[in-house]
Amino acid sequence: MRMSVRLNLPREVDSVPAVRRLLRCALTILRVDRQAGADLEIALTEACANVVNHATGANNFEVHLDVAPDRCSIDVVDDGNGFDLTAASETSPSADSERGRGLFLIRALGENVRMQSSARTGSLIHFEKSFA
């Protein structure tokens, strides 16, 4: 069995728990390991929260979930003003920093993480997770 869902969500705080619950339901139905599922929920929450908090110019955003028994692939896409990929470097945030942990967590919890951003076309955050 495989589940593929494409959601178009308003760029508001209430969209984040809604998409997280949908992912959790899909992972439960497919009997995915709880720790792997928890990692995906955190990464998805961070990606969506980044859109809600930072995607200036976007009214909506899309989430593409592709969940199978052996892997999950997630895309979070917006058409906002984009972000500086150089500033979103792969270094970890400082211990006293209150910001900048989202992309770090996505990289730490996901696999095949890819980010694209442009001022004219918005941003894409893609990540995957393989299950044992």
Stockholm file with secondary structure:
# STOCKHOLM 1.0

chainA/1-132         MRMSVRLNLPREVDSVPAVRRLLRCALTILRVDRQAGADLEIALTEACANVVNHATGANNFEVHLDVAPDRCSIDVVDDGNGFDLTAASETSPSADSERGRGLFLIRALGENVRMQSSARTGSLIHFEKSFA
#=GR chainA/1-132 SS CCEEEEEEEESSTTHHHHHHHHHHHHHHHTTCCHHHHHHHHHHHHHHHHHHHHHCTTCSEEEEEEEEETTEEEEEEEECSSCCCTTTSCSSCCCTTCSSCHHHHHHHHHCEEEEEEEETTTEEEEEEEEECC
#=GC SS_cons         CCEEEEEEEESSTTHHHHHHHHHHHHHHHTTCCHHHHHHHHHHHHHHHHHHHHHCTTCSEEEEEEEEETTEEEEEEEECSSCCCTTTSCSSCCCTTCSSCHHHHHHHHHCEEEEEEEETTTEEEEEEEEECC
//
